[in-house]
């Protein structure tokens, strides 16, 4: 958990029983923190309200924090909004190479289609392109399934020409 109830109550206490709103700033409630700071906790009414509702406020702040974290957002200062961690989309070629590395150099069109979230025809096209470039070899299993073999990711000893 990100926010602590004991810390929130300590800040409530040292800010004049909530009148300065330190606990609200701590919980990421910048707007109401400023309001509390400028109005003395809404003339003390907000301070009393916070005394009884602080456990729920901390719980809600932790839930919101966990949701942002799960969605891949980073907080950059309370109240300033959130900026997503942008991950560049993985190209089908990169997906193919990642699968080949994980599977001892072996890749099927079905695996690529699932991992890259593309139609199987597109996966087949991408694999055929790599085979035409000489990066992969096309092999056929006894079951008739086409397997694309990437020798550089094979753990088997390969013969090298000196």
DSSP file (Angstrom, degrees, kcal/mol; ACC not computed):
  #  RESIDUE AA STRUCTURE BP1 BP2  ACC     N-H-->O    O-->H-N    N-H-->O    O-->H-N    TCO  KAPPA ALPHA  PHI   PSI    X-CA   Y-CA   Z-CA
    1    1 A X              0   0    0      0, 0.0    61,-0.0     0, 0.0    62,-0.0   0.000 360.0 360.0 360.0 146.4    0.0    0.0    0.0
    2    2 A X        +     0   0    0      1,-0.1     2,-0.4    60,-0.1    60,-0.1   0.866 360.0  52.9 -86.9 -41.6    1.1    3.5   -0.8
    3    3 A X        -     0   0    0     55,-0.2     2,-0.4    56,-0.1    -1,-0.1  -0.798  68.5-149.1-107.6 140.9   -0.7    5.5    1.9
    4    4 A X     >  -     0   0    0     -2,-0.4     4,-2.2     1,-0.1     5,-0.1  -0.893  10.4-147.7-110.0 134.1   -0.6    4.9    5.6
    5    5 A X  H  > S+     0   0    0     -2,-0.4     4,-2.6     1,-0.2     5,-0.2   0.892 101.9  53.2 -64.3 -40.0   -3.5    5.7    7.9
    6    6 A X  H  > S+     0   0    0      1,-0.2     4,-2.3     2,-0.2    -1,-0.2   0.896 109.6  48.2 -65.0 -38.1   -1.2    6.5   10.8
    7    7 A X  H  > S+     0   0    0      2,-0.2     4,-2.6     1,-0.2     5,-0.2   0.914 110.8  51.4 -65.6 -42.1    0.7    8.9    8.6
    8    8 A X  H  X S+     0   0    0     -4,-2.2     4,-2.2     1,-0.2    -2,-0.2   0.922 112.1  45.6 -61.8 -44.3   -2.5   10.6    7.5
    9    9 A X  H  X S+     0   0    0     -4,-2.6     4,-2.6     2,-0.2    -1,-0.2   0.884 111.1  53.3 -67.2 -37.6   -3.7   11.0   11.1
   10   10 A X  H  X S+     0   0    0     -4,-2.3     4,-2.8     2,-0.2     5,-0.2   0.931 111.5  45.6 -61.5 -45.0   -0.3   12.3   12.1
   11   11 A X  H  X S+     0   0    0     -4,-2.6     4,-1.3     1,-0.2    11,-0.3   0.876 111.1  53.3 -65.9 -36.7   -0.4   14.9    9.3
   12   12 A X  H  < S+     0   0    0     -4,-2.2     6,-2.4    -5,-0.2     5,-0.3   0.929 112.5  45.5 -60.3 -44.7   -4.0   15.7   10.3
   13   13 A X  H >X S+     0   0    0     -4,-2.6     4,-1.5     4,-0.3     3,-0.9   0.940 113.4  46.2 -65.7 -49.8   -2.9   16.3   13.9
   14   14 A X  H 3< S+     0   0    0     -4,-2.8    -1,-0.2     1,-0.3    -2,-0.2   0.648 102.3  67.0 -74.3 -12.2    0.2   18.4   13.2
   15   15 A X  T 3<>S-     0   0    0     -4,-1.3     5,-2.5    -5,-0.2     6,-0.4  -0.051 133.5 -81.5 -95.0  34.4   -1.7   20.6   10.7
   16   16 A X  T X45S-     0   0    0     -3,-0.9     3,-1.2     2,-0.2    -2,-0.2   0.943  89.6 -47.6  71.6  48.8   -3.8   22.0   13.5
   17   17 A X  T 3<5S-     0   0    0     -4,-1.5    -4,-0.3    -5,-0.3    -1,-0.2   0.874 116.8 -46.0  56.3  39.7   -6.3   19.1   13.7
   18   18 A X  T > 5S+     0   0    0     -6,-2.4     3,-0.7    -7,-0.3    -1,-0.3   0.364 108.0 121.6  92.3  -4.7   -6.6   19.2    9.9
   19   19 A X  T < 5S+     0   0    0     -3,-1.2    22,-0.7    -4,-0.3    21,-0.3   0.812  79.0  44.0 -64.9 -31.0   -7.0   22.9    9.5
   20   20 A X  T 3 <S-     0   0    0     -5,-2.5    17,-0.3    -8,-0.2    -1,-0.3   0.572 103.5-131.5 -92.0  -8.7   -4.0   23.3    7.2
   21   21 A X    X>  +     0   0    0     -3,-0.7     4,-1.9    -6,-0.4     3,-0.6   0.688  55.2 145.5  73.9  20.8   -4.9   20.2    5.1
   22   22 A X  H 3> S+     0   0    0    -11,-0.3     4,-2.3     1,-0.2   -10,-0.2   0.890  72.9  55.6 -56.9 -38.8   -1.5   18.5    5.1
   23   23 A X  H 3> S+     0   0    0    -12,-0.2     4,-1.6     1,-0.2    -1,-0.2   0.834 105.4  52.4 -63.7 -32.9   -3.2   15.1    5.2
   24   24 A X  H <4>S+     0   0    0     -3,-0.6     5,-2.8     2,-0.2    -1,-0.2   0.890 108.2  49.6 -71.6 -39.8   -5.2   16.0    2.1
   25   25 A X  H ><5S+     0   0    0     -4,-1.9     3,-1.6     1,-0.2    -2,-0.2   0.926 109.1  54.0 -61.4 -43.0   -2.0   16.9    0.2
   26   26 A X  H 3<5S+     0   0    0     -4,-2.3    -2,-0.2     1,-0.3    -1,-0.2   0.873 107.2  50.4 -57.3 -40.0   -0.5   13.6    1.4
   27   27 A X  T 3<5S-     0   0    0     -4,-1.6    -1,-0.3    -5,-0.1    -2,-0.2   0.391 122.5-105.3 -83.8   4.9   -3.5   11.7   -0.1
   28   28 A X  T < 5S+     0   0    0     -3,-1.6     2,-1.2    -4,-0.2    51,-0.3   0.634  80.9 131.8  84.6  13.8   -3.1   13.5   -3.4
   29   29 A X     >< +     0   0    0     -5,-2.8     4,-2.1     1,-0.2     5,-0.2  -0.582  20.8 160.7 -97.8  70.6   -6.1   15.7   -2.9
   30   30 A X  H  >  +     0   0    0     -2,-1.2     4,-2.5     1,-0.2     5,-0.2   0.886  67.4  53.8 -62.2 -42.9   -4.4   18.9   -3.9
   31   31 A X  H  > S+     0   0    0      1,-0.2     4,-2.0    -3,-0.2    -1,-0.2   0.945 115.2  37.5 -59.6 -52.0   -7.5   20.9   -4.6
   32   32 A X  H  > S+     0   0    0      2,-0.2     4,-2.7     1,-0.2    -1,-0.2   0.781 111.9  61.2 -74.0 -24.5   -9.2   20.3   -1.3
   33   33 A X  H  X S+     0   0    0     -4,-2.1     4,-2.4     2,-0.2    -2,-0.2   0.929 107.5  44.2 -63.0 -44.4   -5.8   20.5    0.4
   34   34 A X  H  X S+     0   0    0     -4,-2.5     4,-2.6     2,-0.2     5,-0.2   0.902 112.6  52.4 -65.2 -40.7   -5.5   24.1   -0.8
   35   35 A X  H  X S+     0   0    0     -4,-2.0     4,-1.8    -5,-0.2     7,-0.4   0.923 111.4  46.1 -60.6 -44.6   -9.1   24.8    0.2
   36   36 A X  H  X>S+     0   0    0     -4,-2.7     5,-2.5     1,-0.2     4,-1.1   0.911 112.6  51.6 -63.0 -43.0   -8.5   23.5    3.7
   37   37 A X  H  <5S+     0   0    0     -4,-2.4    -2,-0.2   -17,-0.3     3,-0.2   0.897 115.2  40.6 -61.9 -42.4   -5.3   25.6    3.9
   38   38 A X  H  <5S+     0   0    0     -4,-2.6    -1,-0.2     1,-0.2    -2,-0.2   0.743 124.5  35.5 -80.8 -24.1   -7.0   28.8    2.8
   39   39 A X  H  X5S-     0   0    0     -4,-1.8     4,-2.2    -5,-0.2    -1,-0.2   0.314 109.5-108.4-114.0   7.8  -10.2   28.4    4.8
   40   40 A X  H  X5S-     0   0    0     -4,-1.1     4,-1.2   -21,-0.3     7,-0.2   0.925  85.5 -44.0  65.7  43.0   -8.8   26.7    8.0
   41   41 A X  H  4XS-     0   0    0     -5,-2.5     5,-1.8   -22,-0.7     6,-1.0   0.914 111.9 -53.3  67.1  42.9  -10.4   23.4    7.0
   42   42 A X  H >45S-     0   0    0     -7,-0.4     3,-1.2     1,-0.2    -1,-0.2   0.910 109.6 -49.0  56.1  45.0  -13.7   25.0    6.0
   43   43 A X  H 3<5S-     0   0    0     -4,-2.2    -1,-0.2     1,-0.3    -2,-0.2   0.769 106.0 -57.5  68.8  25.4  -13.9   26.8    9.4
   44   44 A X  T 3X5S+     0   0    0     -4,-1.2     4,-1.8    -3,-0.3    -1,-0.3   0.139 122.1  98.9  93.5 -21.0  -13.2   23.6   11.3
   45   45 A X  H <>5S+     0   0    0     -3,-1.2     4,-2.2     1,-0.2    -3,-0.2   0.921  85.1  47.9 -65.7 -43.2  -16.2   21.6    9.8
   46   46 A X  H  ><S+     0   0    0     -5,-1.8     4,-2.6     1,-0.2    -1,-0.2   0.832 107.5  57.3 -65.2 -32.0  -14.0   19.9    7.3
   47   47 A X  H  > S+     0   0    0     -6,-1.0     4,-1.8    -7,-0.2    -1,-0.2   0.928 108.9  44.2 -64.3 -45.1  -11.5   19.0   10.0
   48   48 A X  H  X S+     0   0    0     -4,-1.8     4,-1.2    -7,-0.2    -2,-0.2   0.904 112.4  53.3 -66.5 -41.2  -14.2   17.2   12.0
   49   49 A X  H  X S+     0   0    0     -4,-2.2     4,-1.9     1,-0.2     3,-0.5   0.930 109.8  48.3 -56.8 -46.8  -15.4   15.5    8.8
   50   50 A X  H  X S+     0   0    0     -4,-2.6     4,-1.7     1,-0.2    -1,-0.2   0.837 100.7  65.4 -66.3 -32.7  -11.9   14.3    8.1
   51   51 A X  H  < S+     0   0    0     -4,-1.8    -1,-0.2     1,-0.2     4,-0.2   0.897 113.9  31.6 -54.5 -41.1  -11.4   13.0   11.7
   52   52 A X  H  < S+     0   0    0     -4,-1.2     4,-0.2    -3,-0.5     3,-0.2   0.746 124.7  42.9 -90.9 -25.2  -14.1   10.4   11.0
   53   53 A X  H  X S+     0   0    0     -4,-1.9     4,-2.3    -5,-0.2     3,-0.3   0.459  81.3  99.2-102.8  -0.4  -13.7    9.7    7.3
   54   54 A X  H  X S+     0   0    0     -4,-1.7     4,-2.5     1,-0.2     5,-0.2   0.864  79.6  55.6 -58.4 -39.7   -9.9    9.6    7.1
   55   55 A X  H  > S+     0   0    0     -3,-0.2     4,-2.1     1,-0.2    -1,-0.2   0.926 111.6  44.4 -58.7 -41.9   -9.7    5.7    7.2
   56   56 A X  H  > S+     0   0    0     -3,-0.3     4,-2.7    -4,-0.2    -2,-0.2   0.882 111.6  53.1 -68.9 -37.6  -12.1    5.6    4.1
   57   57 A X  H  X S+     0   0    0     -4,-2.3     4,-2.3     2,-0.2    -2,-0.2   0.905 110.3  47.5 -63.4 -41.3  -10.1    8.4    2.4
   58   58 A X  H  X S+     0   0    0     -4,-2.5     4,-2.4     2,-0.2   -55,-0.2   0.917 111.8  50.5 -65.3 -43.3   -6.8    6.4    2.8
   59   59 A X  H  X S+     0   0    0     -4,-2.1     4,-2.2    -5,-0.2    -2,-0.2   0.931 112.1  47.0 -60.8 -45.9   -8.5    3.2    1.6
   60   60 A X  H  X S+     0   0    0     -4,-2.7     4,-2.6     1,-0.2    -1,-0.2   0.888 110.9  51.9 -63.5 -39.8   -9.8    5.0   -1.5
   61   61 A X  H  X S+     0   0    0     -4,-2.3     4,-2.3     1,-0.2    -1,-0.2   0.896 110.5  48.7 -64.2 -39.3   -6.5    6.7   -2.2
   62   62 A X  H  X S+     0   0    0     -4,-2.4     4,-2.5     2,-0.2    -2,-0.2   0.883 111.3  49.6 -67.4 -38.1   -4.8    3.3   -2.0
   63   63 A X  H  X S+     0   0    0     -4,-2.2     4,-2.3     2,-0.2    -2,-0.2   0.931 112.3  47.5 -65.0 -45.0   -7.3    1.7   -4.4
   64   64 A X  H  X S+     0   0    0     -4,-2.6     4,-2.3     2,-0.2    -2,-0.2   0.896 112.2  50.2 -63.0 -40.2   -6.9    4.6   -6.8
   65   65 A X  H  X S+     0   0    0     -4,-2.3     4,-2.5     1,-0.2    -2,-0.2   0.926 110.6  48.9 -63.6 -44.9   -3.1    4.2   -6.6
   66   66 A X  H  X S+     0   0    0     -4,-2.5     4,-2.5     1,-0.2    -2,-0.2   0.882 111.0  51.1 -63.0 -38.3   -3.2    0.5   -7.2
   67   67 A X  H  X S+     0   0    0     -4,-2.3     4,-1.8     2,-0.2    -1,-0.2   0.926 111.2  46.9 -65.7 -44.5   -5.5    1.0  -10.2
   68   68 A X  H  X>S+     0   0    0     -4,-2.3     5,-3.0     1,-0.2     4,-0.5   0.910 113.2  49.6 -63.1 -41.2   -3.1    3.6  -11.7
   69   69 A X  H ><5S+     0   0    0     -4,-2.5     3,-0.9     1,-0.2    -2,-0.2   0.908 110.0  50.4 -64.3 -42.1   -0.2    1.3  -11.1
   70   70 A X  H 3<5S+     0   0    0     -4,-2.5    -1,-0.2     1,-0.3    -2,-0.2   0.831 110.7  49.8 -65.8 -31.9   -2.0   -1.7  -12.7
   71   71 A X  H 3<5S-     0   0    0     -4,-1.8    -1,-0.3    -5,-0.2    -2,-0.2   0.519 121.4-108.3 -85.0  -5.6   -2.8    0.4  -15.8
   72   72 A X  T <<5 +     0   0    0     -3,-0.9    13,-2.3    -4,-0.5     2,-0.4   0.828  67.7 144.4  86.0  32.8    0.8    1.6  -16.1
   73   73 A X  E   < -A   84   0A   0     -5,-3.0     2,-0.4    11,-0.2    -1,-0.3  -0.827  35.1-152.7-105.7 145.4    0.5    5.2  -15.0
   74   74 A X  E     -A   83   0A   0      9,-1.6     9,-1.5    -2,-0.4     2,-0.4  -0.932  16.8-128.8-112.5 139.6    3.1    7.1  -13.0
   75   75 A X  E     -A   82   0A   0     -2,-0.4     2,-0.4     7,-0.2     7,-0.2  -0.736  17.0-169.0 -86.7 132.6    2.1   10.0  -10.8
   76   76 A X        -     0   0    0      5,-1.0    -1,-0.0     1,-0.5     4,-0.0  -0.697  67.3 -32.9-119.2  76.9    4.1   13.2  -11.3
   77   77 A X  S >  S-     0   0    0     -2,-0.4     3,-1.5     2,-0.1    -1,-0.5   0.350  88.1 -69.7  85.9 140.5    3.1   15.3   -8.4
   78   78 A X  T 3  S+     0   0    0      1,-0.3   -49,-0.1     2,-0.1   -50,-0.1  -0.397 117.5   4.8 -64.4 132.4   -0.2   15.3   -6.6
   79   79 A X  T 3  S+     0   0    0    -51,-0.3    -1,-0.3    -2,-0.1     3,-0.1   0.396  98.8 105.8  78.8  -3.5   -3.0   16.8   -8.7
   80   80 A X  S <  S-     0   0    0     -3,-1.5     2,-0.1     1,-0.3    -2,-0.1   0.471  84.9-115.9 -88.4   0.6   -0.9   17.3  -11.8
   81   81 A X        -     0   0    0     -4,-0.3    -5,-1.0     2,-0.0     2,-0.4  -0.427  33.4 -75.9  94.2-174.7   -2.5   14.4  -13.6
   82   82 A X  E     -A   75   0A   0     -7,-0.2     2,-0.5    -2,-0.1    -7,-0.2  -0.976  27.4-150.6-131.4 141.3   -0.9   11.2  -14.7
   83   83 A X  E     -A   74   0A   0     -9,-1.5    -9,-1.6    -2,-0.4     2,-0.1  -0.947  24.5-126.9-113.1 124.0    1.4   10.4  -17.6
   84   84 A X  E     -A   73   0A   0     -2,-0.5     2,-1.0   -11,-0.2   -11,-0.2  -0.389  18.3-118.8 -70.1 142.9    1.2    7.0  -19.1
   85   85 A X        -     0   0    0    -13,-2.3     2,-0.6    -2,-0.1    -1,-0.1  -0.754  36.6-148.8 -76.5 108.9    4.3    4.9  -19.4
   86   86 A X        -     0   0    0     -2,-1.0     2,-0.5     3,-0.0   -14,-0.0  -0.723  13.2-166.7 -90.0 121.7    4.2    4.5  -23.2
   87   87 A X        -     0   0    0     -2,-0.6     3,-0.1     3,-0.0    -2,-0.0  -0.915  27.2-116.5-104.3 128.9    5.7    1.3  -24.4
   88   88 A X        -     0   0    0     -2,-0.5     2,-0.1     1,-0.1     3,-0.0  -0.353  39.1 -98.5 -63.0 144.5    6.4    1.2  -28.1
   89   89 A X        -     0   0    0      1,-0.1     2,-0.4    -2,-0.0    -1,-0.1  -0.392  38.6-117.0 -63.7 137.0    4.3   -1.4  -29.9
   90   90 A X        -     0   0    0     -2,-0.1    -1,-0.1    -3,-0.1     2,-0.0  -0.638  28.9-127.6 -78.4 126.8    6.3   -4.6  -30.5
   91   91 A X     >  -     0   0    0     -2,-0.4     4,-2.2     1,-0.1     5,-0.2  -0.349  18.6-115.1 -70.8 154.5    6.7   -5.2  -34.2
   92   92 A X  H  > S+     0   0    0      1,-0.2     4,-2.6     2,-0.2     5,-0.2   0.874 117.8  55.9 -56.7 -36.4    5.7   -8.7  -35.6
   93   93 A X  H  > S+     0   0    0      1,-0.2     4,-2.3     2,-0.2    -1,-0.2   0.913 107.4  47.8 -63.4 -41.6    9.4   -9.3  -36.4
   94   94 A X  H  > S+     0   0    0      2,-0.2     4,-2.4     1,-0.2    -1,-0.2   0.890 110.7  51.7 -66.0 -38.7   10.4   -8.6  -32.8
   95   95 A X  H  X S+     0   0    0     -4,-2.2     4,-2.5     2,-0.2     5,-0.2   0.927 109.6  50.7 -61.6 -44.4    7.7  -11.0  -31.6
   96   96 A X  H  X S+     0   0    0     -4,-2.6     4,-2.7     1,-0.2    -2,-0.2   0.934 111.7  46.3 -59.0 -47.9    8.9  -13.7  -34.0
   97   97 A X  H  X S+     0   0    0     -4,-2.3     4,-2.4     1,-0.2    -1,-0.2   0.880 111.2  52.3 -65.7 -37.7   12.5  -13.3  -32.7
   98   98 A X  H  X S+     0   0    0     -4,-2.4     4,-1.9     2,-0.2    -1,-0.2   0.921 112.1  45.8 -63.0 -43.3   11.4  -13.3  -29.1
   99   99 A X  H  X S+     0   0    0     -4,-2.5     4,-1.8     2,-0.2     7,-0.2   0.917 111.7  52.1 -66.0 -42.5    9.5  -16.5  -29.6
  100  100 A X  H  <>S+     0   0    0     -4,-2.7     5,-3.5     1,-0.2     6,-0.4   0.910 109.3  49.7 -60.1 -42.4   12.4  -18.1  -31.5
  101  101 A X  H ><5S+     0   0    0     -4,-2.4     3,-0.7     1,-0.2    -1,-0.2   0.891 113.7  45.6 -64.0 -39.0   14.8  -17.3  -28.7
  102  102 A X  H 3<5S+     0   0    0     -4,-1.9    -1,-0.2     1,-0.2    -2,-0.2   0.751 114.4  48.8 -75.3 -24.3   12.4  -18.8  -26.1
  103  103 A X  T ><5S-     0   0    0     -4,-1.8     3,-1.8     3,-0.1    -1,-0.2  -0.107 118.7 -97.6-112.8  35.6   11.7  -22.0  -28.2
  104  104 A X  T < 5S-     0   0    0     -3,-0.7    -3,-0.2     1,-0.3    52,-0.2   0.838  86.5 -50.0  56.7  34.5   15.2  -23.1  -29.2
  105  105 A X  T 3 <S+     0   0    0     -5,-3.5    45,-2.9     1,-0.2     2,-0.4   0.403 109.3 123.2  89.8  -2.3   14.9  -21.4  -32.6
  106  106 A X  E <   +B  149   0B   0     -3,-1.8     2,-0.3    -6,-0.4    -1,-0.2  -0.806  30.0 167.3-102.0 133.0   11.5  -22.9  -33.5
  107  107 A X  E     -B  148   0B   0     41,-1.9    41,-3.4    -2,-0.4     2,-0.3  -0.999  15.5-161.4-142.2 140.0    8.4  -20.7  -34.4
  108  108 A X     >  -     0   0    0     -2,-0.3     4,-1.9    39,-0.2     5,-0.2  -0.834  32.4-116.8-115.2 160.6    5.0  -21.5  -36.0
  109  109 A X  H  > S+     0   0    0     37,-0.4     4,-2.6    -2,-0.3     5,-0.2   0.860 114.9  57.1 -62.3 -36.1    2.6  -19.0  -37.6
  110  110 A X  H  > S+     0   0    0      2,-0.2     4,-2.1     1,-0.2    -1,-0.2   0.904 105.3  49.8 -62.7 -42.0    0.0  -19.8  -34.9
  111  111 A X  H  > S+     0   0    0      1,-0.2     4,-2.6     2,-0.2     5,-0.2   0.920 112.6  47.4 -62.3 -43.5    2.4  -18.8  -32.1
  112  112 A X  H  X S+     0   0    0     -4,-1.9     4,-3.0     1,-0.2     5,-0.3   0.916 109.7  53.1 -65.1 -43.1    3.2  -15.5  -33.8
  113  113 A X  H  X>S+     0   0    0     -4,-2.6     5,-1.4     1,-0.2     4,-0.8   0.902 113.4  43.6 -59.5 -41.9   -0.4  -14.7  -34.5
  114  114 A X  H  <5S+     0   0    0     -4,-2.1     3,-0.3     3,-0.2    -2,-0.2   0.950 118.4  42.0 -68.8 -49.5   -1.3  -15.2  -30.8
  115  115 A X  H  <5S+     0   0    0     -4,-2.6    -2,-0.2     1,-0.2    -3,-0.2   0.863 121.9  39.0 -69.5 -36.9    1.7  -13.3  -29.4
  116  116 A X  H  <5S-     0   0    0     -4,-3.0    -1,-0.2    -5,-0.2    -2,-0.2   0.525 102.6-128.8 -91.5  -5.9    1.6  -10.4  -31.9
  117  117 A X  T  <5 +     0   0    0     -4,-0.8     2,-0.3    -5,-0.3    -3,-0.2   0.937  65.1 127.6  56.5  49.3   -2.2  -10.2  -31.9
  118  118 A X      < -     0   0    0     -5,-1.4    -1,-0.2    -6,-0.2    -2,-0.1  -0.884  68.6 -84.0-128.8 160.9   -2.3  -10.3  -35.7
  119  119 A X     >  -     0   0    0     -2,-0.3     4,-2.0     1,-0.1     3,-0.4  -0.298  39.2-118.0 -62.5 151.7   -4.2  -12.6  -38.2
  120  120 A X  H  > S+     0   0    0      1,-0.2     4,-2.6     2,-0.2     5,-0.2   0.822 114.7  59.2 -62.9 -30.5   -2.5  -15.9  -38.9
  121  121 A X  H  > S+     0   0    0      2,-0.2     4,-2.2     1,-0.2    -1,-0.2   0.902 106.5  47.3 -63.9 -40.0   -2.2  -14.9  -42.6
  122  122 A X  H  > S+     0   0    0     -3,-0.4     4,-2.4     2,-0.2    -2,-0.2   0.895 111.1  51.3 -67.7 -39.9   -0.1  -11.8  -41.5
  123  123 A X  H  X S+     0   0    0     -4,-2.0     4,-2.4     2,-0.2    -2,-0.2   0.923 110.3  49.1 -61.7 -44.3    2.0  -14.0  -39.3
  124  124 A X  H  X S+     0   0    0     -4,-2.6     4,-2.7     1,-0.2    -2,-0.2   0.906 110.4  51.2 -61.0 -42.7    2.6  -16.4  -42.1
  125  125 A X  H  X S+     0   0    0     -4,-2.2     4,-2.1     2,-0.2    -2,-0.2   0.908 110.3  48.7 -61.4 -44.1    3.6  -13.5  -44.4
  126  126 A X  H  X S+     0   0    0     -4,-2.4     4,-1.8     2,-0.2    -2,-0.2   0.914 113.2  46.9 -63.7 -43.5    6.1  -12.2  -41.8
  127  127 A X  H  X S+     0   0    0     -4,-2.4     4,-2.1     1,-0.2    -2,-0.2   0.907 111.0  51.5 -66.2 -42.0    7.7  -15.6  -41.4
  128  128 A X  H  X S+     0   0    0     -4,-2.7     4,-2.5     1,-0.2    -1,-0.2   0.885 107.3  54.3 -61.1 -38.6    7.9  -16.2  -45.1
  129  129 A X  H  X S+     0   0    0     -4,-2.1     4,-1.5     1,-0.2    -1,-0.2   0.911 109.1  47.1 -61.9 -43.0    9.6  -12.8  -45.5
  130  130 A X  H  <>S+     0   0    0     -4,-1.8     5,-2.1     1,-0.2     6,-1.1   0.859 111.5  51.6 -67.8 -34.5   12.2  -13.8  -43.0
  131  131 A X  H ><5S+     0   0    0     -4,-2.1     3,-1.2     4,-0.2    -2,-0.2   0.901 107.5  52.3 -67.9 -40.1   12.7  -17.1  -44.7
  132  132 A X  H 3<5S+     0   0    0     -4,-2.5    -1,-0.2     1,-0.3    -2,-0.2   0.834 106.6  53.9 -64.4 -32.2   13.2  -15.4  -48.1
  133  133 A X  T 3<5S-     0   0    0     -4,-1.5    -1,-0.3    -5,-0.2    -2,-0.2   0.558 118.0-115.5 -77.5  -7.8   15.9  -13.2  -46.5
  134  134 A X  T < 5S+     0   0    0     -3,-1.2    -3,-0.2    -4,-0.3    -2,-0.1   0.583  86.8 115.3  84.4  11.1   17.7  -16.3  -45.3
  135  135 A X  S   <S+     0   0    0     -5,-2.1    17,-0.3    -6,-0.2     2,-0.3   0.817  79.2  28.2 -80.9 -31.3   17.2  -15.5  -41.6
  136  136 A X  S    S-     0   0    0     -6,-1.1     2,-0.4    14,-0.1    -2,-0.2  -0.875  71.5-136.9-127.5 159.6   15.0  -18.6  -41.0
  137  137 A X  E     -C  149   0B   0     12,-2.7    12,-3.4    -2,-0.3     2,-0.5  -0.932  19.6-129.0-115.2 141.8   14.6  -22.0  -42.5
  138  138 A X  E     +C  148   0B   0     -2,-0.4     2,-0.3    10,-0.2    10,-0.2  -0.797  32.8 174.9 -92.6 127.2   11.3  -23.6  -43.3
  139  139 A X  E     -C  147   0B   0      8,-3.2     8,-3.3    -2,-0.5     2,-0.5  -0.912  22.4-138.5-127.8 156.7   10.9  -27.1  -41.9
  140  140 A X  E     -C  146   0B   0     -2,-0.3     6,-0.2     6,-0.2     2,-0.1  -0.969  14.3-142.2-119.8 126.9    7.9  -29.5  -41.8
  141  141 A X    >   -     0   0    0      4,-2.6     3,-2.1    -2,-0.5     6,-0.0  -0.348  33.8-102.4 -76.5 165.0    7.0  -31.6  -38.8
  142  142 A X  T 3  S+     0   0    0      1,-0.3    -1,-0.1     2,-0.1    -2,-0.0   0.796 124.3  59.5 -57.0 -28.7    5.7  -35.1  -39.1
  143  143 A X  T 3  S-     0   0    0      2,-0.1    -1,-0.3     1,-0.0     3,-0.1   0.555 120.7-109.5 -78.4  -7.7    2.3  -33.7  -38.5
  144  144 A X  S <  S+     0   0    0     -3,-2.1     2,-0.3     1,-0.3    -2,-0.1   0.414  71.1 142.2  94.3  -1.3    2.6  -31.4  -41.5
  145  145 A X        -     0   0    0      1,-0.1    -4,-2.6    -5,-0.0     2,-0.4  -0.571  52.3-124.4 -76.7 132.8    2.9  -28.2  -39.5
  146  146 A X  E     - C   0 140B   0     -2,-0.3     2,-0.4    -6,-0.2   -37,-0.4  -0.629  28.9-170.1 -76.7 131.4    5.3  -25.7  -41.0
  147  147 A X  E     - C   0 139B   0     -8,-3.3    -8,-3.2    -2,-0.4     2,-0.6  -0.985  15.0-143.5-124.3 134.1    7.9  -24.6  -38.5
  148  148 A X  E     -BC 107 138B   0    -41,-3.4   -41,-1.9    -2,-0.4     2,-0.5  -0.873  17.9-154.8 -99.5 125.5   10.3  -21.8  -39.1
  149  149 A X  E     -BC 106 137B   0    -12,-3.4   -12,-2.7    -2,-0.6     2,-0.7  -0.875  10.3-164.9-108.4 126.9   13.8  -22.5  -37.7
  150  150 A X    >   -     0   0    0    -45,-2.9     3,-1.9    -2,-0.5     4,-0.4  -0.893   5.4-163.7-110.0  99.1   16.1  -19.7  -36.6
  151  151 A X  G >  S+     0   0    0     -2,-0.7     3,-1.5     1,-0.3    -1,-0.1   0.807  83.6  65.4 -55.9 -33.0   19.6  -21.3  -36.3
  152  152 A X  G 3  S+     0   0    0    -17,-0.3    -1,-0.3     1,-0.3   -47,-0.1   0.742 105.4  44.7 -65.1 -20.1   21.0  -18.4  -34.3
  153  153 A X  G <  S+     0   0    0     -3,-1.9    -1,-0.3   -48,-0.1     2,-0.2   0.393  88.6 111.6-101.9   2.3   18.6  -19.2  -31.4
  154  154 A X    <   -     0   0    0     -3,-1.5   -49,-0.1    -4,-0.4     4,-0.1  -0.554  57.1-153.3 -78.0 139.3   19.2  -22.9  -31.5
  155  155 A X        +     0   0    0     -2,-0.2    -1,-0.1   -51,-0.2     2,-0.1   0.494  65.4 105.1 -89.1  -4.4   21.0  -24.4  -28.5
  156  156 A X  S    S-     0   0    0    -52,-0.2     2,-0.3     1,-0.1    -2,-0.1  -0.440  87.0 -97.8 -73.2 150.1   22.2  -27.3  -30.6
  157  157 A X        -     0   0    0     -2,-0.1     2,-0.3     1,-0.0    -1,-0.1  -0.541  44.5-154.4 -68.4 129.2   25.9  -27.3  -31.6
  158  158 A X        -     0   0    0     -2,-0.3     2,-0.4    -4,-0.1    -1,-0.0  -0.789  15.1-116.0-106.6 150.0   26.1  -25.9  -35.1
  159  159 A X        -     0   0    0     -2,-0.3     2,-0.4     2,-0.0     0, 0.0  -0.688  31.9-158.6 -82.6 134.3   28.8  -26.6  -37.6
  160  160 A X        -     0   0    0     -2,-0.4     2,-0.6     2,-0.0     0, 0.0  -0.885  15.4-129.5-114.8 146.1   30.8  -23.5  -38.6
  161  161 A X              0   0    0     -2,-0.4    -2,-0.0     1,-0.1     0, 0.0  -0.836 360.0 360.0 -91.8 123.2   32.8  -23.0  -41.7
  162  162 A X              0   0    0     -2,-0.6    -1,-0.1     0, 0.0    -2,-0.0   0.467 360.0 360.0 -81.1 360.0   36.3  -21.7  -40.8
